[in-house]
Amino acid sequence: MTNVTFDGHLYNVKRVMEECLAIKPDLIFLWDEAWYAFGRFSPFYRRTRTAMGAREALAERYASDEYREEYAKFKKSIGKIDISNKKALSTRLLPDPDQVRFRVYCTHSTHKSLSALRQGSMIHVNDQDFNEDNYEAFEEAFMTHTSTSPNQQIIASLDVARRQAELEGYEFVTKQILLALELRRQVNNHPVISKYFRFLDPVDLIPAKYRQSGLEKYNSPGVTWKDVVDAWEEDEFALDPTRLTLVCGTAGYDGTELKGILADKYEIQINKTSRNTVLFQSNINNSHSATAYLIETLVKLSRQIDNRLARASASERAAFNARVKSLTEDVPDLPDFSHFHDKYRDNPKSKTREGNMREGFFAAYEAKNCEHIKLFSKEIDDRLRKGPELVSANFVIPYPPGFPIMVPGQVISRGIINFMRALDVKEIHGYHAEMGIKLIKMPKPRTTAKKR
């Protein structure tokens, strides 16, 4: 599982592991925390929102007499845990402390959020059965995929990063959090900037049903650190305050356009863009002067828009408002994954939607197996109605948002076509408008002749 998205969504790792262990007490957890190496060095993140911190917290919890009493009451009320037990599926589950095995792995791209050189990464292992069951297999896999000529400078930088984090990590990460919270507060309350830009809060990025505490903003009047800590202890999802998603569509900029302006004119680098946002990711090296410079830059951009609109004609102001509406309101809904074609499923009657993506991928290697159909052609609409099904031959990835809306072997739905037709981004990997959508040829459905 991937813990922490680009925009800062965090699992309640402790809760996920606890409920999964209730179903399978020896489950092995593989957590991808690539952008999250700093999380270990703040108690704000560590206990419930990191793989290794949650593992230690659960081990301590299950060793207590209080938990055994709690589990005994739970077991008496719930009975057997299985998919036919509807009460179990709607209840927060607890594992048997006598059956649990803690087997947790996570990866950190140390270079992304600490002080290592590029590509400096670590695998962390906290598996109580590692030496008995997994050591040889792990070593074999590691040696198969690693280099026999490792870069010694990268390895040395990992040692330095570890030592720095061990001695000063708490101070650095605390400073990182406080600077990010201050930046949020100043931008969202600035009389000039807030007319065109704002940073998104938990209420914007996490649906209410996953924020059981009701916490909406970190900077709301009356919100204390205790409120935040309590929310992070229980809420299903939380927002990392150091990930700062800035809405720029209200200023008339799409994400790619603003990224170019910030890089070319102000030497400010952006981590990620979307159609109407850009992401600033703070780190332990940020300073008050860097924060002040970003605020100053946003003030300049906001005043430029003010001045431009003050001189604009009625038609120019209408064009600006139409641009903002296009970026903030007329946004196509992201399509859900449809399903794989039956040809690429081991069991087409299965209730799940897994398929053999590799088969579709390699089938498209031969040109004779593929065809192209223009996105806006009548043939697309005819085939959506009558068949044969449209089956993607490759990955199609609009950028932004930068993740696939089609994969090899997937049946293309009406929602996917509508989304593609509504897109106005400049870059779509795997799609060339002059050729059309690349499809795997599928047999036409048989028709039965009517009896006279």
PLY file of the C-alpha trace (Angstrom):
ply
format ascii 1.0
element vertex 452
property float x
property float y
property float z
element edge 451
property int vertex1
property int vertex2
end_header
0.00 0.00 0.00
1.10 3.56 -0.72
1.09 5.77 2.34
0.92 9.51 1.63
-0.19 10.65 -1.82
1.41 13.53 -3.67
-1.24 15.87 -2.28
-0.66 14.61 1.27
-3.43 12.11 2.01
-2.33 9.82 4.83
-3.79 6.49 5.87
-4.50 5.77 9.50
-1.83 3.08 9.23
-2.41 1.82 12.75
-6.11 1.25 12.07
-5.54 -0.36 8.67
-3.05 -2.82 10.11
-5.20 -3.59 13.13
-8.34 -4.43 11.15
-6.41 -6.45 8.57
-4.67 -8.45 11.31
-8.08 -9.26 12.77
-8.90 -11.04 9.50
-5.46 -12.57 8.84
-3.17 -12.37 11.89
0.06 -13.18 9.99
-0.52 -10.79 7.08
2.63 -9.23 5.64
2.40 -5.46 5.11
4.42 -3.77 2.37
4.15 0.02 2.74
5.47 2.42 0.10
6.44 5.58 2.01
8.70 6.98 -0.69
7.96 10.66 0.03
7.67 10.17 3.76
11.09 9.43 5.23
10.78 12.46 7.52
7.62 11.09 9.21
9.57 8.97 11.72
11.09 12.05 13.34
7.90 13.72 14.55
5.51 12.25 17.13
2.81 14.11 15.20
3.16 11.58 12.36
4.91 8.60 13.84
2.50 6.75 16.10
-0.53 6.29 13.84
0.56 7.49 10.40
3.83 5.62 9.70
4.38 1.92 9.10
7.09 1.38 11.67
5.56 3.66 14.28
2.19 1.95 14.00
3.84 -1.47 14.26
5.48 -0.53 17.57
2.31 1.10 18.90
0.24 -2.00 18.13
2.80 -4.35 19.69
2.71 -2.28 22.87
-1.10 -2.22 22.84
-1.56 -5.96 22.37
0.85 -6.77 25.20
-1.33 -4.99 27.75
-3.92 -6.54 30.04
-6.35 -3.76 29.13
-6.31 -4.83 25.50
-6.95 -8.48 26.39
-10.06 -7.41 28.27
-11.16 -5.26 25.33
-10.58 -8.12 22.89
-12.53 -10.59 25.05
-15.59 -8.30 25.00
-15.20 -7.77 21.23
-14.93 -11.51 20.56
-18.01 -12.25 22.64
-20.08 -9.64 20.80
-18.92 -10.32 17.23
-18.31 -14.06 17.02
-16.55 -15.40 13.94
-15.11 -12.88 11.47
-15.93 -13.75 7.86
-17.55 -12.15 4.85
-20.94 -13.68 5.65
-21.02 -11.91 9.01
-22.58 -8.54 8.18
-22.08 -7.28 11.73
-18.35 -7.96 11.47
-18.10 -6.03 8.19
-19.68 -2.95 9.74
-17.74 -3.10 13.04
-14.21 -1.95 13.82
-12.30 -5.21 14.11
-9.76 -6.25 16.73
-7.14 -9.01 16.30
-6.46 -11.88 18.67
-3.32 -10.85 20.63
-2.25 -14.51 20.90
-2.36 -15.04 17.12
-0.90 -11.79 15.77
2.46 -11.84 13.98
4.00 -8.46 13.17
5.46 -8.57 9.66
5.98 -5.06 8.34
8.19 -3.69 5.54
8.38 -0.15 4.19
10.45 1.78 1.67
11.72 5.35 1.99
13.19 7.39 -0.83
15.45 9.18 1.61
16.59 11.67 -1.03
13.04 13.02 -1.49
12.51 14.40 2.00
15.80 14.14 3.91
19.36 15.00 2.92
20.63 12.09 0.81
21.86 12.27 -2.77
19.45 11.50 -5.61
18.29 7.84 -5.66
19.34 7.32 -2.03
16.66 4.97 -0.68
16.13 2.49 2.16
14.08 -0.63 2.85
13.02 -0.98 6.49
12.22 -4.43 7.88
10.36 -5.14 11.11
9.26 -8.73 10.60
9.36 -10.98 13.65
9.51 -14.05 11.37
12.16 -12.57 9.07
15.13 -14.72 10.12
13.15 -17.94 10.07
10.99 -17.51 6.97
12.10 -14.62 4.79
15.79 -13.88 5.12
17.06 -16.03 2.24
14.25 -15.07 -0.16
14.66 -11.37 0.70
18.42 -11.49 0.23
18.06 -13.30 -3.09
15.52 -10.76 -4.39
17.66 -7.86 -3.20
20.84 -9.21 -4.79
18.99 -9.91 -8.05
17.79 -6.33 -8.41
20.69 -4.36 -6.96
23.91 -3.34 -8.63
27.23 -5.13 -8.13
28.87 -1.71 -8.53
27.01 0.50 -6.06
27.58 4.24 -5.98
29.58 4.79 -2.82
28.73 8.50 -2.67
25.00 7.69 -2.48
25.58 5.12 0.26
27.72 7.60 2.21
25.02 10.26 1.86
22.48 7.81 3.32
24.69 7.43 6.38
24.92 11.21 6.71
21.15 11.64 6.26
20.45 8.99 8.90
22.83 10.60 11.37
21.46 14.09 10.74
17.88 12.87 11.21
18.81 10.97 14.37
20.44 14.02 15.99
18.37 16.90 14.59
15.35 15.33 12.89
12.81 16.34 15.53
13.85 19.99 15.35
13.96 20.06 11.54
10.60 18.37 11.00
8.89 20.50 13.65
10.23 23.61 11.92
9.05 22.24 8.57
5.50 21.74 9.92
5.33 25.18 11.56
6.56 26.95 8.42
3.99 25.10 6.28
1.15 26.02 8.67
2.28 29.64 8.72
2.43 29.73 4.92
-1.11 28.33 4.73
-2.39 30.94 7.17
-0.74 33.90 5.48
-1.77 32.98 1.93
-5.36 32.06 2.76
-5.88 35.24 4.81
-3.92 37.70 2.68
-6.20 40.52 1.41
-4.65 40.49 -2.09
-3.47 36.89 -2.62
-6.68 35.25 -1.35
-8.71 36.89 -4.14
-6.99 34.61 -6.67
-5.07 31.87 -4.83
-5.59 29.66 -1.77
-4.14 26.51 -0.23
-6.51 23.57 0.11
-7.39 22.34 3.59
-8.50 18.92 4.93
-12.14 19.89 4.29
-11.31 20.33 0.57
-9.33 17.13 0.07
-10.90 14.58 2.43
-14.66 13.78 2.42
-16.39 14.31 5.76
-17.11 10.61 6.26
-13.35 9.95 6.46
-12.78 12.85 8.92
-14.77 11.51 11.86
-13.34 14.22 14.14
-14.86 16.97 12.02
-11.50 18.76 11.70
-11.77 21.04 8.65
-8.79 23.39 8.76
-5.53 23.51 10.68
-5.67 27.29 11.05
-9.28 27.76 12.11
-9.77 29.94 15.23
-9.93 27.78 18.33
-8.27 24.70 16.77
-5.55 23.46 19.13
-2.71 20.98 18.73
-4.74 18.59 20.89
-7.61 18.75 18.40
-5.23 17.90 15.56
-3.54 15.06 17.46
-6.92 13.58 18.45
-8.09 13.78 14.83
-4.95 12.07 13.57
-5.39 9.31 16.14
-8.89 8.35 14.96
-9.71 9.80 11.52
-9.51 7.33 8.66
-7.57 9.81 6.52
-5.55 12.90 7.38
-3.85 15.61 5.35
-0.11 16.15 5.74
0.14 19.91 6.44
3.54 20.09 4.74
1.94 19.28 1.35
0.56 22.57 0.06
-1.87 22.31 -2.85
-2.45 25.80 -4.25
-5.60 26.50 -6.26
-4.61 28.62 -9.26
-7.65 28.18 -11.53
-9.32 31.10 -9.74
-6.47 33.27 -11.05
-7.06 32.12 -14.62
-3.97 29.88 -14.68
-3.93 26.15 -15.31
-1.34 24.22 -13.35
1.13 23.82 -16.21
0.97 27.53 -17.08
1.62 28.68 -13.50
4.42 26.13 -13.10
6.18 27.64 -16.12
5.79 31.20 -14.82
7.11 30.33 -11.37
10.09 28.43 -12.79
11.07 30.85 -15.57
10.52 34.18 -13.84
10.94 33.44 -10.14
13.07 30.24 -9.98
10.45 28.45 -7.88
10.15 24.73 -8.59
6.83 22.87 -8.43
6.44 19.18 -7.50
3.15 18.45 -9.29
0.43 20.18 -11.25
-3.20 19.46 -11.99
-5.66 21.23 -14.27
-6.27 23.99 -11.73
-3.71 23.48 -8.93
0.02 23.31 -8.26
1.69 21.48 -5.38
4.36 22.95 -3.12
6.11 20.34 -1.01
8.00 21.73 1.94
11.05 19.97 3.36
13.50 20.17 6.24
15.68 22.67 4.36
12.98 25.33 4.01
13.53 28.63 5.77
11.54 31.72 6.76
13.15 33.61 3.88
11.97 30.97 1.36
8.42 31.23 2.75
8.55 35.04 2.58
9.79 34.90 -1.03
6.90 32.68 -2.09
4.39 35.01 -0.43
6.04 38.00 -2.13
5.81 36.23 -5.50
2.11 35.43 -5.06
1.47 39.06 -4.10
3.17 40.21 -7.34
1.13 37.81 -9.45
-2.10 38.82 -7.71
-1.42 42.54 -8.23
-0.62 41.90 -11.88
-4.06 40.31 -12.27
-5.66 43.22 -10.38
-3.98 45.75 -12.67
-4.83 43.80 -15.81
-8.50 43.53 -14.88
-8.66 47.22 -13.89
-7.60 48.19 -17.43
-9.57 45.46 -19.17
-12.60 46.04 -21.36
-15.93 44.39 -20.62
-15.20 41.67 -23.16
-11.74 41.04 -21.68
-13.20 40.71 -18.17
-15.83 38.34 -19.53
-13.08 36.25 -21.15
-11.21 36.11 -17.82
-14.34 35.01 -15.95
-15.03 32.37 -18.61
-11.47 31.08 -18.24
-11.87 30.82 -14.46
-15.20 29.06 -14.85
-13.67 26.60 -17.29
-10.85 25.77 -14.90
-12.84 25.61 -11.66
-16.37 24.52 -12.60
-16.40 22.92 -16.05
-14.05 20.15 -14.95
-14.75 16.68 -16.39
-15.34 13.96 -13.81
-12.50 11.46 -13.57
-13.77 8.15 -14.96
-13.86 5.05 -12.79
-11.98 1.96 -13.89
-14.33 -0.06 -16.10
-13.18 -3.69 -16.40
-10.83 -5.91 -18.36
-12.11 -7.64 -21.47
-13.13 -11.26 -20.82
-10.24 -12.38 -23.03
-7.84 -11.03 -20.41
-9.59 -12.48 -17.35
-8.97 -15.91 -15.87
-12.55 -16.05 -14.62
-14.91 -13.74 -16.54
-17.74 -14.59 -14.12
-15.80 -13.44 -11.08
-17.31 -10.61 -9.04
-13.92 -8.90 -8.86
-12.38 -6.95 -11.74
-8.80 -8.19 -11.93
-7.34 -9.07 -15.30
-4.13 -10.02 -17.09
-2.80 -6.63 -18.16
0.47 -8.16 -19.38
-1.34 -10.18 -22.05
-2.99 -7.06 -23.39
0.29 -5.18 -23.29
2.19 -7.78 -25.31
-0.71 -8.41 -27.71
-0.32 -4.80 -28.84
3.33 -5.39 -29.81
2.22 -6.65 -33.22
0.65 -4.06 -35.51
-1.72 -6.64 -37.03
-3.43 -6.97 -33.65
-4.17 -3.24 -33.36
-6.31 -0.53 -34.91
-6.73 3.22 -34.44
-10.03 5.10 -34.25
-10.32 8.89 -34.08
-11.61 10.14 -30.74
-14.43 12.26 -32.13
-15.47 9.85 -34.88
-18.97 8.39 -35.29
-17.42 4.92 -35.21
-16.51 5.36 -31.54
-20.12 6.11 -30.64
-21.44 3.27 -32.82
-19.15 0.74 -31.16
-20.04 1.94 -27.68
-23.67 1.19 -28.57
-23.39 -1.95 -30.71
-19.88 -3.40 -30.22
-17.44 -4.86 -30.61
-16.11 -3.46 -27.34
-13.34 -0.90 -27.44
-10.29 -2.47 -25.76
-7.29 -0.28 -24.98
-3.95 -1.41 -26.43
-1.77 0.75 -24.18
-1.57 3.09 -21.24
-3.25 6.45 -21.81
-2.10 9.05 -19.26
-3.29 12.68 -19.39
-0.83 15.04 -17.76
-2.10 16.48 -15.51
-3.34 14.56 -13.50
-0.60 12.08 -14.52
-2.14 8.64 -13.94
-3.64 6.15 -16.41
-7.29 6.40 -17.44
-6.77 3.38 -19.73
-4.51 0.34 -19.39
-3.82 -2.53 -21.84
-6.73 -4.96 -22.03
-9.23 -2.59 -20.40
-12.66 -2.08 -21.94
-13.15 1.62 -22.72
-16.41 2.97 -21.32
-18.58 5.91 -22.34
-17.33 7.78 -19.26
-13.71 7.42 -20.40
-14.53 8.69 -23.90
-16.49 11.65 -22.49
-13.54 12.48 -20.24
-11.06 12.29 -23.12
-13.26 14.54 -25.28
-13.56 17.14 -22.52
-9.83 17.31 -21.77
-7.96 20.45 -22.73
-4.50 19.46 -21.45
-1.53 19.67 -23.79
0.06 16.32 -22.98
-1.57 12.88 -23.09
0.94 10.03 -23.00
-0.10 7.11 -25.18
-2.52 9.10 -27.32
-1.86 10.86 -30.63
-4.79 12.88 -31.90
-3.79 12.52 -35.55
-3.97 8.73 -35.28
-6.70 8.27 -32.68
-7.10 5.84 -29.80
-5.02 2.67 -30.15
-7.17 -0.44 -29.72
-6.69 -4.18 -29.68
-8.75 -5.71 -32.49
-11.59 -7.77 -31.13
-13.94 -10.08 -33.09
-17.27 -8.57 -34.06
-20.27 -9.98 -32.19
-22.17 -12.67 -34.02
-25.64 -11.79 -35.33
-28.44 -14.32 -35.60
-30.52 -14.20 -38.78
-34.24 -13.72 -38.18
-36.51 -16.55 -39.28
-39.14 -15.65 -41.86
0 1
1 2
2 3
3 4
4 5
5 6
6 7
7 8
8 9
9 10
10 11
11 12
12 13
13 14
14 15
15 16
16 17
17 18
18 19
19 20
20 21
21 22
22 23
23 24
24 25
25 26
26 27
27 28
28 29
29 30
30 31
31 32
32 33
33 34
34 35
35 36
36 37
37 38
38 39
39 40
40 41
41 42
42 43
43 44
44 45
45 46
46 47
47 48
48 49
49 50
50 51
51 52
52 53
53 54
54 55
55 56
56 57
57 58
58 59
59 60
60 61
61 62
62 63
63 64
64 65
65 66
66 67
67 68
68 69
69 70
70 71
71 72
72 73
73 74
74 75
75 76
76 77
77 78
78 79
79 80
80 81
81 82
82 83
83 84
84 85
85 86
86 87
87 88
88 89
89 90
90 91
91 92
92 93
93 94
94 95
95 96
96 97
97 98
98 99
99 100
100 101
101 102
102 103
103 104
104 105
105 106
106 107
107 108
108 109
109 110
110 111
111 112
112 113
113 114
114 115
115 116
116 117
117 118
118 119
119 120
120 121
121 122
122 123
123 124
124 125
125 126
126 127
127 128
128 129
129 130
130 131
131 132
132 133
133 134
134 135
135 136
136 137
137 138
138 139
139 140
140 141
141 142
142 143
143 144
144 145
145 146
146 147
147 148
148 149
149 150
150 151
151 152
152 153
153 154
154 155
155 156
156 157
157 158
158 159
159 160
160 161
161 162
162 163
163 164
164 165
165 166
166 167
167 168
168 169
169 170
170 171
171 172
172 173
173 174
174 175
175 176
176 177
177 178
178 179
179 180
180 181
181 182
182 183
183 184
184 185
185 186
186 187
187 188
188 189
189 190
190 191
191 192
192 193
193 194
194 195
195 196
196 197
197 198
198 199
199 200
200 201
201 202
202 203
203 204
204 205
205 206
206 207
207 208
208 209
209 210
210 211
211 212
212 213
213 214
214 215
215 216
216 217
217 218
218 219
219 220
220 221
221 222
222 223
223 224
224 225
225 226
226 227
227 228
228 229
229 230
230 231
231 232
232 233
233 234
234 235
235 236
236 237
237 238
238 239
239 240
240 241
241 242
242 243
243 244
244 245
245 246
246 247
247 248
248 249
249 250
250 251
251 252
252 253
253 254
254 255
255 256
256 257
257 258
258 259
259 260
260 261
261 262
262 263
263 264
264 265
265 266
266 267
267 268
268 269
269 270
270 271
271 272
272 273
273 274
274 275
275 276
276 277
277 278
278 279
279 280
280 281
281 282
282 283
283 284
284 285
285 286
286 287
287 288
288 289
289 290
290 291
291 292
292 293
293 294
294 295
295 296
296 297
297 298
298 299
299 300
300 301
301 302
302 303
303 304
304 305
305 306
306 307
307 308
308 309
309 310
310 311
311 312
312 313
313 314
314 315
315 316
316 317
317 318
318 319
319 320
320 321
321 322
322 323
323 324
324 325
325 326
326 327
327 328
328 329
329 330
330 331
331 332
332 333
333 334
334 335
335 336
336 337
337 338
338 339
339 340
340 341
341 342
342 343
343 344
344 345
345 346
346 347
347 348
348 349
349 350
350 351
351 352
352 353
353 354
354 355
355 356
356 357
357 358
358 359
359 360
360 361
361 362
362 363
363 364
364 365
365 366
366 367
367 368
368 369
369 370
370 371
371 372
372 373
373 374
374 375
375 376
376 377
377 378
378 379
379 380
380 381
381 382
382 383
383 384
384 385
385 386
386 387
387 388
388 389
389 390
390 391
391 392
392 393
393 394
394 395
395 396
396 397
397 398
398 399
399 400
400 401
401 402
402 403
403 404
404 405
405 406
406 407
407 408
408 409
409 410
410 411
411 412
412 413
413 414
414 415
415 416
416 417
417 418
418 419
419 420
420 421
421 422
422 423
423 424
424 425
425 426
426 427
427 428
428 429
429 430
430 431
431 432
432 433
433 434
434 435
435 436
436 437
437 438
438 439
439 440
440 441
441 442
442 443
443 444
444 445
445 446
446 447
447 448
448 449
449 450
450 451
